[in-house]
Amino acid sequence: MPEAGKRILYCVLNWGLGHATRSIPVIEELLRNGAQVTLASDGLALKYLQERFPGLTIHILPAYNPVYPQGDAMVWKMGSQLPKFIKTIFKEQSEVEKIVANERIDVVISDNRYGCYSSKAKSVFITHQCYLIMPDSFKWMEPIVNRFNVRQLKRFSEIWIPAIQNTFTGKLCELSEEIPHRYIGFLSQLDEMKLPLKYKVCVLCSGPEPQRSIFEKMMGKQISDMGESAIMIRGTDAKRENDFGNAAVRDICHAGELNKIIAASEFVVARSGYSTIMDLVKLKKKAVFVPTPGQTEQEYLAGVLHEKRIAFCDSQFNFKLQDALKKSAAYTGFKNLAWNSVLLKQAVESVLC
């Protein structure tokens, strides 16, 4: 049985809101089991979690502040910032050790923050990126990058993988048996619901700038030209600079509103980010994916889902919405994929015992 009152430090990466949103069901399960949860993050991710859990103690961790390219030169752009990222990892590790000592933390759970572990507490790392995929021109680096990644993962007591084994995640979510790990099932803050269809298309703009704005501008024009009911979730409260025609527009939606909008949409057009995919699995929707240029993880996932005839995908550079919707008729959507909430319950119970 779980030990009530165990102190948990829950740390979340602030690279988009995906890590924060998928952490919500984990935090809720911890709280249901009587854990005392302290949150640690920075920027929008921390603000989002504060609003969702206003009664919890928070700590501000050092920010990574990644800068993304205009085009698809992701490897070069990220590589040039590696010294800054490593410095941030060292800073957050020092900060976590202080929090663990001062607040007598029993367990540290980190969603993709590599420095958030402690020598004085059990440390759990949540990631779906067990295997890092490099672009074709840098494939020779893949073994080196993944040896480094394994070395970082070994600093943690256990790895939690938010997936169900042998589904669509392929090598992305595979991990050697030498590293203690468990699959905790897909994670989503949304709930499956049946509503009458109101929109032909829901466009979800997400991710870091400048690509979020590029996607918004591109899709804004295409949904305004489409002539059918559509809605766009911009994913930002920045000033609107694009024309959306007769399409409905929301800047930022809370979970309840987003849940209803997606449920009332026939198709969802979005980036193939992992958290977005998990939400669509939960809601059993049909999707069209446009991977962020240069983000190999998104390109890989979209490619696998395309090959399995689950969701149509196309590149940003030649994407045509009306053509994509026609082709999507031959794809199943996520209606046949299983959802297993028992795996998360078992994982939480394991760290609280």
Beta strands, then each sheet from edge to edge (+ up, - down):
strand 1: 7-12
strand 2: 36-41
strand 3: 57-60
strand 4: 107-111
strand 5: 122-126
strand 6: 158-161
strand 7: 181-183
strand 8: 199-204
strand 9: 230-233
strand 10: 248-250
strand 11: 265-270
strand 12: 286-289
strand 13: 312-313
sheet 1: 3+ 2+ 1+ 4+ 5+ 6+ 7+
sheet 2: 10+ 9+ 8+ 11+ 12+ 13+
end
